Amino acid sequence: MSKAMQIRTCLGCSARAPQRALLRLALDATGAAVPDPGRRAGGRGGYLHRDTLCWERFATRKGPVRSLRRTLSRSERQAVVARLQGDSEL
């Protein structure tokens, strides 16, 4: 019997994709959203495609992020995107 593929929804474009095709975001100890490329951070997480268009859409959205059970301000979202763009390993 094969293992079921885990499907997640992108926080930027809202498209569904296999978990392995997406980049995970998690909350750090201070409550800030940070990239979690190794998927090792504890707690709740959200997912983004590894595409700058999805990152830009995520940065401009308003309201709560259900997967993180938290509302991220525009500045917090833009900080996440800046961090993603500055990290060459992603």
Backbone as JSON, one array per atom type, in Angstrom:
{
  "sequence": "MSKAMQIRTCLGCSARAPQRALLRLALDATGAAVPDPGRRAGGRGGYLHRDTLCWERFATRKGPVRSLRRTLSRSERQAVVARLQGDSEL",
  "N": [[0.84, -1.16, 0.0], [0.58, 2.21, -0.87], [1.94, 5.27, 0.43], [-0.05, 8.03, 1.4], [-0.17, 11.09, -0.4], [0.63, 14.21, 0.9], [-1.27, 17.12, 0.76], [-1.15, 20.62, 0.46], [-2.17, 24.08, 0.87], [-1.26, 26.97, -0.88], [-0.24, 30.0, 0.58], [-0.1, 32.27, -0.9], [-1.17, 32.11, -3.63], [-3.32, 30.46, -3.27], [-3.57, 27.99, -4.43], [-3.66, 24.41, -4.52], [-1.17, 22.03, -3.69], [1.33, 19.39, -3.72], [2.91, 18.8, -0.59], [5.71, 18.68, -0.55], [6.44, 20.27, -2.7], [6.22, 22.81, -1.85], [7.23, 25.65, 0.17], [7.77, 25.85, 3.61], [6.42, 27.95, 6.15], [6.89, 29.03, 9.46], [6.14, 29.9, 12.89], [8.36, 31.7, 14.92], [10.01, 31.81, 18.17], [9.4, 34.37, 19.04], [7.05, 34.9, 17.82], [7.09, 35.71, 15.23], [6.73, 35.21, 11.72], [8.68, 32.94, 9.94], [10.83, 31.54, 7.38], [10.93, 28.01, 6.99], [12.72, 25.93, 5.75], [13.67, 23.32, 6.19], [11.6, 22.07, 7.38], [11.41, 21.57, 10.15], [10.78, 23.07, 12.36], [8.81, 23.45, 15.26], [5.26, 23.4, 15.95], [2.5, 25.19, 14.38], [2.22, 25.65, 10.82], [2.51, 27.35, 7.65], [2.26, 27.37, 4.04], [4.06, 28.17, 1.05], [4.42, 28.55, -2.49], [7.52, 28.16, -4.25], [7.9, 30.5, -5.68], [8.31, 33.78, -6.83], [6.11, 35.32, -7.52], [3.98, 34.25, -6.03], [4.96, 34.87, -3.51], [4.84, 37.66, -3.59], [2.06, 38.04, -3.81], [1.26, 36.97, -1.35], [2.42, 38.89, 0.33], [0.81, 41.11, -0.14], [-1.71, 40.49, 0.71], [-4.47, 40.68, 3.06], [-5.67, 40.27, 6.43], [-6.35, 37.34, 8.55], [-4.09, 34.52, 8.82], [-5.02, 31.48, 8.45], [-3.79, 28.96, 8.75], [-1.68, 29.52, 10.43], [-2.97, 30.48, 12.57], [-3.13, 33.19, 13.19], [-3.02, 36.74, 12.69], [-1.2, 38.41, 10.31], [0.51, 41.41, 9.89], [0.86, 43.77, 7.16], [3.48, 44.69, 7.08], [4.82, 42.66, 8.46], [4.39, 40.53, 6.73], [5.75, 41.47, 4.47], [8.32, 41.51, 5.49], [8.8, 38.77, 5.76], [8.79, 38.03, 3.05], [10.98, 39.55, 2.13], [13.0, 38.26, 3.5], [12.82, 35.72, 2.34], [13.55, 36.34, -0.31], [16.16, 37.15, 0.07], [17.48, 34.85, 0.82], [19.49, 32.52, -0.53], [19.37, 29.76, -0.54], [16.79, 28.88, -0.77]],
  "CA": [[0.0, 0.0, 0.0], [1.4, 3.41, -0.97], [1.69, 6.31, 1.42], [-0.83, 9.12, 0.83], [0.56, 12.32, -0.62], [0.06, 15.32, 1.67], [-1.59, 18.29, -0.06], [-1.24, 21.86, 1.21], [-2.64, 25.23, 0.1], [-0.31, 28.07, -0.9], [-0.73, 31.22, 1.21], [-0.06, 33.35, -1.87], [-2.1, 31.95, -4.75], [-4.41, 29.59, -2.8], [-3.61, 26.74, -5.19], [-3.27, 23.24, -3.75], [-0.01, 21.35, -4.27], [1.97, 18.47, -2.78], [3.68, 19.48, 0.46], [7.14, 18.73, -0.91], [6.65, 21.3, -3.71], [6.01, 24.1, -1.22], [8.14, 26.09, 1.22], [7.02, 26.0, 4.86], [6.62, 29.07, 7.06], [6.52, 28.7, 10.84], [6.3, 31.0, 13.82], [9.5, 31.5, 15.83], [9.7, 32.01, 19.59], [8.85, 35.71, 19.23], [5.77, 34.98, 17.12], [7.3, 36.19, 13.86], [6.74, 34.17, 10.69], [10.01, 32.76, 9.35], [10.92, 30.36, 6.52], [11.36, 26.76, 7.62], [12.96, 25.04, 4.61], [13.9, 21.95, 6.63], [10.34, 21.59, 7.97], [11.74, 21.01, 11.46], [10.29, 23.92, 13.44], [7.59, 22.94, 15.87], [4.07, 24.23, 15.88], [1.74, 25.31, 13.15], [2.95, 26.2, 9.7], [1.82, 27.67, 6.41], [3.07, 26.98, 2.91], [4.13, 29.03, -0.13], [5.19, 28.05, -3.62], [8.85, 28.75, -4.33], [7.75, 31.41, -6.81], [8.24, 35.15, -6.34], [4.75, 35.83, -7.72], [3.22, 33.83, -4.83], [5.48, 35.65, -2.38], [4.29, 39.01, -3.71], [0.63, 37.95, -3.48], [1.21, 36.78, 0.09], [2.77, 40.16, 0.97], [-0.23, 42.12, -0.31], [-2.98, 40.04, 1.29], [-4.83, 41.17, 4.39], [-6.45, 39.34, 7.24], [-5.67, 36.26, 9.27], [-3.54, 33.35, 8.15], [-5.67, 30.4, 9.22], [-2.87, 27.88, 9.08], [-0.83, 29.96, 11.55], [-3.88, 30.96, 13.61], [-2.62, 34.51, 13.55], [-3.09, 37.77, 11.66], [0.1, 39.02, 10.04], [0.38, 42.74, 9.28], [1.54, 43.88, 5.87], [4.93, 44.81, 7.3], [5.31, 41.33, 8.81], [4.39, 39.73, 5.5], [6.83, 41.97, 3.63], [9.57, 41.06, 6.11], [8.96, 37.36, 5.38], [9.15, 38.0, 1.63], [12.35, 40.05, 2.02], [13.87, 37.18, 3.99], [12.82, 34.68, 1.31], [14.3, 36.81, -1.47], [17.57, 37.26, 0.43], [18.05, 33.54, 1.12], [19.8, 31.84, -1.78], [19.14, 28.33, -0.41], [15.38, 28.58, -0.97]],
  "C": [[0.89, 1.24, 0.0], [0.98, 4.44, 0.08], [0.93, 7.47, 0.73], [0.03, 10.37, 0.71], [-0.14, 13.45, 0.15], [-0.09, 16.55, 0.78], [-1.74, 19.49, 0.86], [-1.69, 22.98, 0.28], [-1.63, 26.36, 0.23], [-0.96, 29.32, -0.29], [-0.76, 32.39, 0.24], [-1.15, 33.24, -2.92], [-3.32, 31.09, -4.42], [-4.56, 28.31, -3.62], [-3.13, 25.6, -4.29], [-2.14, 22.53, -4.48], [0.54, 20.36, -3.25], [2.87, 19.24, -1.82], [5.13, 19.66, 0.07], [7.44, 19.83, -1.94], [6.56, 22.71, -3.13], [7.05, 24.38, -0.14], [7.32, 26.36, 2.48], [7.41, 27.27, 5.59], [6.17, 28.61, 8.44], [6.69, 29.94, 11.69], [7.49, 30.7, 14.74], [9.08, 31.81, 17.26], [9.1, 33.38, 19.88], [7.49, 35.89, 18.57], [5.87, 35.51, 15.71], [7.3, 35.01, 12.9], [8.11, 34.13, 10.04], [9.98, 31.54, 8.42], [11.46, 29.17, 7.3], [11.63, 25.74, 6.52], [13.18, 23.58, 4.99], [12.67, 21.29, 7.23], [10.58, 20.94, 9.34], [11.2, 21.83, 12.62], [8.97, 23.36, 13.97], [6.41, 23.88, 15.65], [3.43, 24.27, 14.5], [2.57, 25.95, 12.06], [2.04, 26.5, 8.53], [2.77, 27.39, 5.26], [2.96, 27.97, 1.76], [4.84, 28.29, -1.25], [6.55, 28.74, -3.61], [8.92, 29.72, -5.52], [7.58, 32.84, -6.28], [6.86, 35.76, -6.53], [3.86, 35.46, -6.53], [3.67, 34.61, -3.61], [4.89, 37.05, -2.4], [2.79, 39.03, -3.37], [0.44, 37.79, -1.97], [1.45, 38.11, 0.82], [1.65, 41.19, 0.89], [-1.58, 41.71, 0.29], [-3.2, 40.64, 2.67], [-5.52, 40.05, 5.15], [-5.65, 38.23, 7.85], [-5.13, 35.18, 8.35], [-4.03, 32.16, 8.97], [-4.69, 29.32, 9.64], [-1.94, 28.23, 10.23], [-1.65, 30.4, 12.75], [-3.44, 32.33, 14.14], [-2.83, 35.47, 12.38], [-1.72, 38.39, 11.53], [-0.14, 40.37, 9.38], [1.11, 42.74, 7.94], [3.04, 43.95, 6.06], [5.54, 43.46, 7.69], [5.4, 40.44, 7.57], [5.53, 40.16, 4.58], [8.19, 41.57, 4.17], [9.85, 39.59, 5.77], [9.42, 37.26, 3.93], [10.58, 38.49, 1.43], [13.34, 38.98, 2.45], [13.95, 36.05, 2.97], [13.66, 35.09, 0.12], [15.79, 36.91, -1.18], [18.25, 35.93, 0.69], [18.25, 32.76, -0.17], [19.52, 30.33, -1.73], [17.7, 27.92, -0.69], [15.13, 28.53, -2.44]]
}
